[in-house]
Amino acid sequence: MDSSRTAEFIKGYIPNKDETLKRLREKAEKDEVPVIRQETEAFILSVIALLKPRRILELGTATGYSAISMAKAAERYMKADQNFVIDTIEDWAPRIPEATANIKEAGAADRINLIEGDALEVIKGMKEPYDLVFIDAAKGQYPDYLKEAVRLTRSGSVIVADNVMLDGEIMESKYIVERRDRTIHKRMREFLRQAAMDERLSTSILPVGDGVAFCVRM
């Protein structure tokens, strides 16, 4: 089955009624800034609708698109008097002002806490548990992120990691992969092995977008 054709077919059934998100996606694509794929976004929003998390941790803010999308999804179930927060971490300083402006424009500044810094170093200092952790930062750090994500979750929490297929390269032998990409290839396979073998997690690897690891904390 042609995966690209399948993706285009699925996109035809994904509504994008929010004008702010539509504009942000179009701008990101024009500027060649990677944002969450539409199929993956739809999956994440379904997870949020089911889980109804009050505390979300996102590793990798980029332009703020996915954090804004998750915050808007939470509006559907979160009551005005309930506490809700998305902590999102970004380490590339030039992108912080754009993400901050986008979050403010979307009216989500009271729900999204943008933290500047290296994701791994930041989360090592965190203690409060999260209901949902979304991993979409440096791919070579995924095994380290997973270790901390498990520590920062509790029974019933969910960890979702994006881009685990590395555009299909993860299925190839390391000798076929470009030499410069072999470390990331090795580390991502290590991450997938850890996620699958960790007895504290129930993990499924799904062919959604560029591949998603869906881990339920036991």
PyRosetta script that sets phi, psi and omega in degrees:
from pyrosetta import init, pose_from_sequence

init()
pose = pose_from_sequence("MDSSRTAEFIKGYIPNKDETLKRLREKAEKDEVPVIRQETEAFILSVIALLKPRRILELGTATGYSAISMAKAAERYMKADQNFVIDTIEDWAPRIPEATANIKEAGAADRINLIEGDALEVIKGMKEPYDLVFIDAAKGQYPDYLKEAVRLTRSGSVIVADNVMLDGEIMESKYIVERRDRTIHKRMREFLRQAAMDERLSTSILPVGDGVAFCVRM")
pose.set_psi(1, 132.3)
pose.set_omega(1, -179.6)
pose.set_phi(2, -72.5)
pose.set_psi(2, 111.0)
pose.set_omega(2, -175.2)
pose.set_phi(3, -65.4)
pose.set_psi(3, -36.2)
pose.set_omega(3, -179.8)
pose.set_phi(4, -68.4)
pose.set_psi(4, -39.0)
pose.set_omega(4, 178.1)
pose.set_phi(5, -67.0)
pose.set_psi(5, -38.7)
pose.set_omega(5, 177.2)
pose.set_phi(6, -62.1)
pose.set_psi(6, -44.0)
pose.set_omega(6, 179.9)
pose.set_phi(7, -60.5)
pose.set_psi(7, -43.8)
pose.set_omega(7, -179.9)
pose.set_phi(8, -64.8)
pose.set_psi(8, -37.2)
pose.set_omega(8, 178.0)
pose.set_phi(9, -63.8)
pose.set_psi(9, -45.9)
pose.set_omega(9, -179.0)
pose.set_phi(10, -62.8)
pose.set_psi(10, -40.4)
pose.set_omega(10, -179.2)
pose.set_phi(11, -58.5)
pose.set_psi(11, -28.6)
pose.set_omega(11, 180.0)
pose.set_phi(12, -65.6)
pose.set_psi(12, -15.0)
pose.set_omega(12, -179.4)
pose.set_phi(13, -111.6)
pose.set_psi(13, 15.7)
pose.set_omega(13, 178.0)
pose.set_phi(14, -108.1)
pose.set_psi(14, 108.8)
pose.set_omega(14, 179.7)
pose.set_phi(15, -73.2)
pose.set_psi(15, 143.7)
pose.set_omega(15, 175.1)
pose.set_phi(16, -130.8)
pose.set_psi(16, 81.6)
pose.set_omega(16, -173.7)
pose.set_phi(17, -88.4)
pose.set_psi(17, -15.2)
pose.set_omega(17, -177.0)
pose.set_phi(18, -84.9)
pose.set_psi(18, 117.9)
pose.set_omega(18, -174.9)
pose.set_phi(19, -68.6)
pose.set_psi(19, -34.9)
pose.set_omega(19, 178.5)
pose.set_phi(20, -63.4)
pose.set_psi(20, -47.5)
pose.set_omega(20, 179.7)
pose.set_phi(21, -65.2)
pose.set_psi(21, -38.1)
pose.set_omega(21, 178.2)
pose.set_phi(22, -61.4)
pose.set_psi(22, -44.4)
pose.set_omega(22, 179.8)
pose.set_phi(23, -65.8)
pose.set_psi(23, -42.0)
pose.set_omega(23, -179.3)
pose.set_phi(24, -64.6)
pose.set_psi(24, -39.1)
pose.set_omega(24, 178.1)
pose.set_phi(25, -66.2)
pose.set_psi(25, -44.3)
pose.set_omega(25, -179.7)
pose.set_phi(26, -62.1)
pose.set_psi(26, -40.8)
pose.set_omega(26, 179.6)
pose.set_phi(27, -67.4)
pose.set_psi(27, -43.0)
pose.set_omega(27, 179.9)
pose.set_phi(28, -61.9)
pose.set_psi(28, -42.6)
pose.set_omega(28, 179.2)
pose.set_phi(29, -65.8)
pose.set_psi(29, -37.9)
pose.set_omega(29, 178.3)
pose.set_phi(30, -65.8)
pose.set_psi(30, -40.2)
pose.set_omega(30, -178.8)
pose.set_phi(31, -85.1)
pose.set_psi(31, 0.1)
pose.set_omega(31, -179.5)
pose.set_phi(32, 60.1)
pose.set_psi(32, 39.1)
pose.set_omega(32, 174.2)
pose.set_phi(33, -97.1)
pose.set_psi(33, 122.7)
pose.set_omega(33, -177.8)
pose.set_phi(34, -67.4)
pose.set_psi(34, 126.2)
pose.set_omega(34, 173.1)
pose.set_phi(35, -126.9)
pose.set_psi(35, 165.4)
pose.set_omega(35, -178.5)
pose.set_phi(36, -54.3)
pose.set_psi(36, 134.9)
pose.set_omega(36, 179.4)
pose.set_phi(37, -68.7)
pose.set_psi(37, 153.1)
pose.set_omega(37, -174.5)
pose.set_phi(38, -60.2)
pose.set_psi(38, -40.4)
pose.set_omega(38, -180.0)
pose.set_phi(39, -64.4)
pose.set_psi(39, -39.5)
pose.set_omega(39, 179.7)
pose.set_phi(40, -69.5)
pose.set_psi(40, -39.8)
pose.set_omega(40, 177.3)
pose.set_phi(41, -59.3)
pose.set_psi(41, -45.4)
pose.set_omega(41, 179.6)
pose.set_phi(42, -60.6)
pose.set_psi(42, -39.3)
pose.set_omega(42, 178.3)
pose.set_phi(43, -64.4)
pose.set_psi(43, -47.2)
pose.set_omega(43, 179.8)
pose.set_phi(44, -59.4)
pose.set_psi(44, -42.4)
pose.set_omega(44, -178.7)
pose.set_phi(45, -66.6)
pose.set_psi(45, -32.2)
pose.set_omega(45, 175.2)
pose.set_phi(46, -68.0)
pose.set_psi(46, -39.0)
pose.set_omega(46, 176.6)
pose.set_phi(47, -61.9)
pose.set_psi(47, -42.7)
pose.set_omega(47, 179.7)
pose.set_phi(48, -64.4)
pose.set_psi(48, -41.5)
pose.set_omega(48, 179.2)
pose.set_phi(49, -61.9)
pose.set_psi(49, -35.3)
pose.set_omega(49, -179.5)
pose.set_phi(50, -80.0)
pose.set_psi(50, -45.4)
pose.set_omega(50, -174.2)
pose.set_phi(51, -79.4)
pose.set_psi(51, -32.8)
pose.set_omega(51, -176.1)
pose.set_phi(52, 51.5)
pose.set_psi(52, 56.7)
pose.set_omega(52, -177.9)
pose.set_phi(53, -70.8)
pose.set_psi(53, 147.5)
pose.set_omega(53, 174.9)
pose.set_phi(54, -102.9)
pose.set_psi(54, -22.5)
pose.set_omega(54, 178.5)
pose.set_phi(55, -128.5)
pose.set_psi(55, 119.1)
pose.set_omega(55, -178.9)
pose.set_phi(56, -121.2)
pose.set_psi(56, 137.3)
pose.set_omega(56, 174.6)
pose.set_phi(57, -116.9)
pose.set_psi(57, 126.9)
pose.set_omega(57, 178.4)
pose.set_phi(58, -118.8)
pose.set_psi(58, 129.0)
pose.set_omega(58, 175.8)
pose.set_phi(59, -102.7)
pose.set_psi(59, 107.5)
pose.set_omega(59, -177.9)
pose.set_phi(60, 107.4)
pose.set_psi(60, 95.1)
pose.set_omega(60, -176.3)
pose.set_phi(61, -85.0)
pose.set_psi(61, -40.4)
pose.set_omega(61, -172.9)
pose.set_phi(62, 56.0)
pose.set_psi(62, -122.2)
pose.set_omega(62, -179.0)
pose.set_phi(63, -88.4)
pose.set_psi(63, 0.5)
pose.set_omega(63, -178.9)
pose.set_phi(64, 92.2)
pose.set_psi(64, 1.8)
pose.set_omega(64, -173.6)
pose.set_phi(65, -58.2)
pose.set_psi(65, -53.7)
pose.set_omega(65, -174.1)
pose.set_phi(66, -67.6)
pose.set_psi(66, -35.8)
pose.set_omega(66, 177.4)
pose.set_phi(67, -63.8)
pose.set_psi(67, -42.1)
pose.set_omega(67, 178.7)
pose.set_phi(68, -64.1)
pose.set_psi(68, -43.0)
pose.set_omega(68, 179.7)
pose.set_phi(69, -61.0)
pose.set_psi(69, -43.4)
pose.set_omega(69, 179.4)
pose.set_phi(70, -67.2)
pose.set_psi(70, -39.0)
pose.set_omega(70, 179.1)
pose.set_phi(71, -63.7)
pose.set_psi(71, -41.3)
pose.set_omega(71, 179.2)
pose.set_phi(72, -66.9)
pose.set_psi(72, -34.9)
pose.set_omega(72, 177.5)
pose.set_phi(73, -65.3)
pose.set_psi(73, -37.3)
pose.set_omega(73, -179.0)
pose.set_phi(74, -68.3)
pose.set_psi(74, -24.6)
pose.set_omega(74, 179.9)
pose.set_phi(75, -59.3)
pose.set_psi(75, -25.0)
pose.set_omega(75, -175.6)
pose.set_phi(76, -71.7)
pose.set_psi(76, -24.2)
pose.set_omega(76, -177.5)
pose.set_phi(77, -122.5)
pose.set_psi(77, -16.6)
pose.set_omega(77, -174.7)
pose.set_phi(78, -84.2)
pose.set_psi(78, 125.5)
pose.set_omega(78, 178.4)
pose.set_phi(79, -77.8)
pose.set_psi(79, 156.8)
pose.set_omega(79, -175.4)
pose.set_phi(80, -59.9)
pose.set_psi(80, -30.9)
pose.set_omega(80, -176.2)
pose.set_phi(81, -92.2)
pose.set_psi(81, 4.6)
pose.set_omega(81, -179.5)
pose.set_phi(82, -96.6)
pose.set_psi(82, 141.7)
pose.set_omega(82, 177.9)
pose.set_phi(83, -78.0)
pose.set_psi(83, 134.7)
pose.set_omega(83, 178.1)
pose.set_phi(84, -147.6)
pose.set_psi(84, 135.5)
pose.set_omega(84, -179.8)
pose.set_phi(85, -148.2)
pose.set_psi(85, 144.0)
pose.set_omega(85, 169.1)
pose.set_phi(86, -117.6)
pose.set_psi(86, 115.9)
pose.set_omega(86, 172.0)
pose.set_phi(87, -93.6)
pose.set_psi(87, 118.9)
pose.set_omega(87, -178.1)
pose.set_phi(88, -124.1)
pose.set_psi(88, 137.8)
pose.set_omega(88, -171.1)
pose.set_phi(89, -118.1)
pose.set_psi(89, 132.6)
pose.set_omega(89, 178.7)
pose.set_phi(90, -137.6)
pose.set_psi(90, 135.6)
pose.set_omega(90, -177.1)
pose.set_phi(91, -106.7)
pose.set_psi(91, -6.2)
pose.set_omega(91, -178.2)
pose.set_phi(92, -94.9)
pose.set_psi(92, 103.9)
pose.set_omega(92, -173.0)
pose.set_phi(93, -52.9)
pose.set_psi(93, -42.5)
pose.set_omega(93, -178.9)
pose.set_phi(94, -60.8)
pose.set_psi(94, -20.5)
pose.set_omega(94, -177.5)
pose.set_phi(95, -89.0)
pose.set_psi(95, -16.8)
pose.set_omega(95, -176.1)
pose.set_phi(96, -59.3)
pose.set_psi(96, -48.4)
pose.set_omega(96, -178.7)
pose.set_phi(97, -59.8)
pose.set_psi(97, -40.8)
pose.set_omega(97, 179.5)
pose.set_phi(98, -64.7)
pose.set_psi(98, -45.7)
pose.set_omega(98, -179.9)
pose.set_phi(99, -62.8)
pose.set_psi(99, -41.8)
pose.set_omega(99, 179.3)
pose.set_phi(100, -61.2)
pose.set_psi(100, -44.1)
pose.set_omega(100, 179.6)
pose.set_phi(101, -64.9)
pose.set_psi(101, -40.3)
pose.set_omega(101, -179.6)
pose.set_phi(102, -65.7)
pose.set_psi(102, -41.6)
pose.set_omega(102, 179.5)
pose.set_phi(103, -64.1)
pose.set_psi(103, -40.8)
pose.set_omega(103, 178.8)
pose.set_phi(104, -66.2)
pose.set_psi(104, -44.8)
pose.set_omega(104, -179.8)
pose.set_phi(105, -61.1)
pose.set_psi(105, -34.9)
pose.set_omega(105, -179.6)
pose.set_phi(106, -76.8)
pose.set_psi(106, -4.4)
pose.set_omega(106, -179.8)
pose.set_phi(107, 72.9)
pose.set_psi(107, 27.4)
pose.set_omega(107, -175.2)
pose.set_phi(108, -115.7)
pose.set_psi(108, 13.1)
pose.set_omega(108, -176.1)
pose.set_phi(109, -64.2)
pose.set_psi(109, -23.9)
pose.set_omega(109, 179.5)
pose.set_phi(110, -82.3)
pose.set_psi(110, -9.7)
pose.set_omega(110, -178.8)
pose.set_phi(111, -115.5)
pose.set_psi(111, -19.6)
pose.set_omega(111, -177.6)
pose.set_phi(112, -111.6)
pose.set_psi(112, 122.0)
pose.set_omega(112, 179.6)
pose.set_phi(113, -105.2)
pose.set_psi(113, 105.0)
pose.set_omega(113, -178.4)
pose.set_phi(114, -86.8)
pose.set_psi(114, 120.7)
pose.set_omega(114, -178.1)
pose.set_phi(115, -111.1)
pose.set_psi(115, 125.1)
pose.set_omega(115, 178.8)
pose.set_phi(116, -91.8)
pose.set_psi(116, 129.4)
pose.set_omega(116, 178.5)
pose.set_phi(117, 152.8)
pose.set_psi(117, 173.7)
pose.set_omega(117, 176.3)
pose.set_phi(118, -69.7)
pose.set_psi(118, 125.3)
pose.set_omega(118, -173.4)
pose.set_phi(119, -56.3)
pose.set_psi(119, -44.2)
pose.set_omega(119, -177.4)
pose.set_phi(120, -65.5)
pose.set_psi(120, -42.6)
pose.set_omega(120, -179.9)
pose.set_phi(121, -67.3)
pose.set_psi(121, -37.7)
pose.set_omega(121, 180.0)
pose.set_phi(122, -65.8)
pose.set_psi(122, -48.1)
pose.set_omega(122, -174.9)
pose.set_phi(123, -70.3)
pose.set_psi(123, -24.1)
pose.set_omega(123, 176.3)
pose.set_phi(124, -62.4)
pose.set_psi(124, -26.0)
pose.set_omega(124, 179.9)
pose.set_phi(125, -92.4)
pose.set_psi(125, -0.7)
pose.set_omega(125, -179.3)
pose.set_phi(126, -87.2)
pose.set_psi(126, 150.1)
pose.set_omega(126, -178.5)
pose.set_phi(127, -128.3)
pose.set_psi(127, -35.0)
pose.set_omega(127, -176.5)
pose.set_phi(128, -70.1)
pose.set_psi(128, 136.2)
pose.set_omega(128, -178.1)
pose.set_phi(129, -73.9)
pose.set_psi(129, 156.9)
pose.set_omega(129, 178.6)
pose.set_phi(130, -118.7)
pose.set_psi(130, 152.6)
pose.set_omega(130, 176.9)
pose.set_phi(131, -84.0)
pose.set_psi(131, -30.3)
pose.set_omega(131, -179.1)
pose.set_phi(132, -142.3)
pose.set_psi(132, 131.1)
pose.set_omega(132, 174.4)
pose.set_phi(133, -119.6)
pose.set_psi(133, 124.1)
pose.set_omega(133, 179.2)
pose.set_phi(134, -111.5)
pose.set_psi(134, 115.8)
pose.set_omega(134, -176.8)
pose.set_phi(135, -100.7)
pose.set_psi(135, 117.4)
pose.set_omega(135, -179.7)
pose.set_phi(136, -152.9)
pose.set_psi(136, 47.4)
pose.set_omega(136, -178.2)
pose.set_phi(137, -117.7)
pose.set_psi(137, -149.2)
pose.set_omega(137, -175.9)
pose.set_phi(138, -56.5)
pose.set_psi(138, 119.6)
pose.set_omega(138, -172.9)
pose.set_phi(139, -64.3)
pose.set_psi(139, -32.8)
pose.set_omega(139, 179.7)
pose.set_phi(140, -69.0)
pose.set_psi(140, -12.9)
pose.set_omega(140, -179.5)
pose.set_phi(141, -99.0)
pose.set_psi(141, 2.8)
pose.set_omega(141, -174.7)
pose.set_phi(142, -55.1)
pose.set_psi(142, -42.0)
pose.set_omega(142, 178.6)
pose.set_phi(143, -60.5)
pose.set_psi(143, -38.1)
pose.set_omega(143, 179.0)
pose.set_phi(144, -71.1)
pose.set_psi(144, -39.2)
pose.set_omega(144, 176.6)
pose.set_phi(145, -60.2)
pose.set_psi(145, -42.5)
pose.set_omega(145, -177.0)
pose.set_phi(146, -61.2)
pose.set_psi(146, -43.8)
pose.set_omega(146, 179.5)
pose.set_phi(147, -55.5)
pose.set_psi(147, -46.4)
pose.set_omega(147, -178.8)
pose.set_phi(148, -73.8)
pose.set_psi(148, -34.2)
pose.set_omega(148, 179.2)
pose.set_phi(149, -64.1)
pose.set_psi(149, -39.4)
pose.set_omega(149, 177.3)
pose.set_phi(150, -64.0)
pose.set_psi(150, -41.1)
pose.set_omega(150, 178.6)
pose.set_phi(151, -63.3)
pose.set_psi(151, -34.3)
pose.set_omega(151, -175.0)
pose.set_phi(152, -93.0)
pose.set_psi(152, 13.6)
pose.set_omega(152, 177.2)
pose.set_phi(153, -125.4)
pose.set_psi(153, 170.2)
pose.set_omega(153, 179.9)
pose.set_phi(154, -136.2)
pose.set_psi(154, 176.3)
pose.set_omega(154, -178.9)
pose.set_phi(155, -54.7)
pose.set_psi(155, 127.3)
pose.set_omega(155, -179.0)
pose.set_phi(156, 97.4)
pose.set_psi(156, -14.6)
pose.set_omega(156, 176.6)
pose.set_phi(157, -73.7)
pose.set_psi(157, 164.0)
pose.set_omega(157, -178.2)
pose.set_phi(158, -129.1)
pose.set_psi(158, 139.2)
pose.set_omega(158, 174.0)
pose.set_phi(159, -116.9)
pose.set_psi(159, 126.6)
pose.set_omega(159, 178.0)
pose.set_phi(160, -121.8)
pose.set_psi(160, 127.3)
pose.set_omega(160, 178.2)
pose.set_phi(161, -117.4)
pose.set_psi(161, 130.5)
pose.set_omega(161, -176.4)
pose.set_phi(162, -98.3)
pose.set_psi(162, 160.1)
pose.set_omega(162, 173.7)
pose.set_phi(163, 63.0)
pose.set_psi(163, 33.4)
pose.set_omega(163, -176.7)
pose.set_phi(164, -76.7)
pose.set_psi(164, -11.0)
pose.set_omega(164, 178.5)
pose.set_phi(165, -90.5)
pose.set_psi(165, -9.8)
pose.set_omega(165, 178.2)
pose.set_phi(166, 50.4)
pose.set_psi(166, 47.7)
pose.set_omega(166, -178.3)
pose.set_phi(167, 55.5)
pose.set_psi(167, 35.2)
pose.set_omega(167, 176.7)
pose.set_phi(168, 91.5)
pose.set_psi(168, -13.7)
pose.set_omega(168, -177.2)
pose.set_phi(169, -66.5)
pose.set_psi(169, -24.3)
pose.set_omega(169, -177.3)
pose.set_phi(170, -62.7)
pose.set_psi(170, -24.1)
pose.set_omega(170, -179.0)
pose.set_phi(171, -84.4)
pose.set_psi(171, -10.4)
pose.set_omega(171, -177.5)
pose.set_phi(172, -88.4)
pose.set_psi(172, 158.6)
pose.set_omega(172, 172.8)
pose.set_phi(173, -64.9)
pose.set_psi(173, 147.8)
pose.set_omega(173, 179.6)
pose.set_phi(174, -62.3)
pose.set_psi(174, -21.4)
pose.set_omega(174, -179.0)
pose.set_phi(175, -79.0)
pose.set_psi(175, -17.4)
pose.set_omega(175, 176.9)
pose.set_phi(176, -87.6)
pose.set_psi(176, -31.5)
pose.set_omega(176, -179.7)
pose.set_phi(177, -67.1)
pose.set_psi(177, 144.1)
pose.set_omega(177, 176.5)
pose.set_phi(178, -53.5)
pose.set_psi(178, 139.9)
pose.set_omega(178, -175.5)
pose.set_phi(179, -53.5)
pose.set_psi(179, -39.7)
pose.set_omega(179, -177.5)
pose.set_phi(180, -67.3)
pose.set_psi(180, -17.8)
pose.set_omega(180, -177.8)
pose.set_phi(181, -101.8)
pose.set_psi(181, 1.1)
pose.set_omega(181, -173.4)
pose.set_phi(182, -68.5)
pose.set_psi(182, -33.3)
pose.set_omega(182, 179.0)
pose.set_phi(183, -65.4)
pose.set_psi(183, -45.2)
pose.set_omega(183, 178.3)
pose.set_phi(184, -63.4)
pose.set_psi(184, -41.4)
pose.set_omega(184, 177.6)
pose.set_phi(185, -57.3)
pose.set_psi(185, -47.5)
pose.set_omega(185, -179.2)
pose.set_phi(186, -64.2)
pose.set_psi(186, -44.4)
pose.set_omega(186, -177.2)
pose.set_phi(187, -68.6)
pose.set_psi(187, -36.1)
pose.set_omega(187, 178.9)
pose.set_phi(188, -68.9)
pose.set_psi(188, -39.5)
pose.set_omega(188, 176.2)
pose.set_phi(189, -64.0)
pose.set_psi(189, -36.2)
pose.set_omega(189, 176.3)
pose.set_phi(190, -63.0)
pose.set_psi(190, -43.3)
pose.set_omega(190, 178.1)
pose.set_phi(191, -59.6)
pose.set_psi(191, -47.7)
pose.set_omega(191, -178.3)
pose.set_phi(192, -63.2)
pose.set_psi(192, -38.8)
pose.set_omega(192, 177.9)
pose.set_phi(193, -64.5)
pose.set_psi(193, -44.4)
pose.set_omega(193, 179.3)
pose.set_phi(194, -62.8)
pose.set_psi(194, -44.6)
pose.set_omega(194, -178.7)
pose.set_phi(195, -63.1)
pose.set_psi(195, -37.2)
pose.set_omega(195, -177.9)
pose.set_phi(196, -75.6)
pose.set_psi(196, -32.9)
pose.set_omega(196, -172.7)
pose.set_phi(197, -94.9)
pose.set_psi(197, -16.5)
pose.set_omega(197, -177.8)
pose.set_phi(198, -67.2)
pose.set_psi(198, 119.1)
pose.set_omega(198, -176.9)
pose.set_phi(199, -68.6)
pose.set_psi(199, -12.7)
pose.set_omega(199, 178.2)
pose.set_phi(200, -84.8)
pose.set_psi(200, -5.3)
pose.set_omega(200, -176.5)
pose.set_phi(201, -124.3)
pose.set_psi(201, 146.0)
pose.set_omega(201, 167.2)
pose.set_phi(202, -110.9)
pose.set_psi(202, 110.3)
pose.set_omega(202, -167.4)
pose.set_phi(203, -116.6)
pose.set_psi(203, 136.7)
pose.set_omega(203, 170.6)
pose.set_phi(204, -125.4)
pose.set_psi(204, 138.1)
pose.set_omega(204, 175.1)
pose.set_phi(205, -103.9)
pose.set_psi(205, 116.4)
pose.set_omega(205, -170.7)
pose.set_phi(206, -110.8)
pose.set_psi(206, 138.0)
pose.set_omega(206, 178.1)
pose.set_phi(207, -81.0)
pose.set_psi(207, 57.4)
pose.set_omega(207, 179.2)
pose.set_phi(208, -105.9)
pose.set_psi(208, 127.6)
pose.set_omega(208, -177.3)
pose.set_phi(209, 59.4)
pose.set_psi(209, -122.6)
pose.set_omega(209, 176.8)
pose.set_phi(210, -97.0)
pose.set_psi(210, 25.4)
pose.set_omega(210, 179.0)
pose.set_phi(211, 93.6)
pose.set_psi(211, 132.5)
pose.set_omega(211, -178.6)
pose.set_phi(212, -130.5)
pose.set_psi(212, 133.3)
pose.set_omega(212, 169.6)
pose.set_phi(213, -97.5)
pose.set_psi(213, 121.1)
pose.set_omega(213, -177.1)
pose.set_phi(214, -112.1)
pose.set_psi(214, 111.1)
pose.set_omega(214, -174.0)
pose.set_phi(215, -119.1)
pose.set_psi(215, 123.4)
pose.set_omega(215, 176.2)
pose.set_phi(216, -100.2)
pose.set_psi(216, 126.8)
pose.set_omega(216, -179.6)
pose.set_phi(217, -76.0)
pose.set_psi(217, 124.7)
pose.set_omega(217, -177.9)
pose.set_phi(218, -84.8)
pose.dump_pdb("model.pdb")
